[in-house]
Structure formats: C-alpha cells, structure tokens
Amino acid sequence: MFSRVRVVSVPLTAYTRFGLWAASYTCAAGDDIRYLTRDQATTADLPMHDYWLFDSRKLVTMHFGDDDRFIRAEVVEDPTTIVQHNYWRDVARHRAIPRDEFASKYEQRDRER
C-alpha cells in the first residue's frame, strides 16, 4: 500500500482532475491518497518542494525547472533533514482529506464555475 498527500492548486487544472479520476482506481486497490490545497499547505508552513519518503527513512527530493518540467531526483541522507520531512509529512496527512471527499468538494465547485 502507498500513502501520499498531493498538494494541488484551486481551481483544479485539467491535469489535477485527470489525477483525481485515476486515483479513484488506485484508492479502490488500497492506496491512501489525500489532498491538500496549496493555500492550506502554505498556511501550515509546509515546504514548496516535492519529495518522497520511503519507509520514513529514505528521502528523495524532486527538482523541477521554471517551466515545471522534472529535472532530477536527489537522494538525501542527512538524518536531520529526513526527520524534518517526516514531520512535514505528518502535518500534511493530518490536514489533508481523502481523495473521495476532496473530489466531491472540489469537482462540484469547479462545475459550478
């Protein structure tokens, strides 16, 4: 099982709406995907960079260009940095809402616009 928090902009982009649709299938298969708006992430002082934690011990940060294209991934081995990212993960999970709840709330809002 995978657990993740996706930070997204509102109003939703076509790509985010596609991701929500696809996530309905992976959640049905056991993934735990939660969503947090970019404004909520900023209010919670979460970092503005993308990262992955594997088993809470291995940190990989993602680097993107100004055009939002992926450049590279970096394995980070500094224990203090890894602990900080675990903390941010926990804050994000606490504030984020499950995929189905998020989709109901924000897809409806988009249809009303």
Secondary structure, 3 states (H helix, E strand, C coil): CCEEEEEECCCCCHHHHHHHHHHHHHHHCCCEEEEEEHHHHHHCCCCCCCEEEECCCEEEEEEECCCCCEEEEEEECCHHHHHHHHHHHHHHHHHCEEHHHHHHHHHHHHHCC
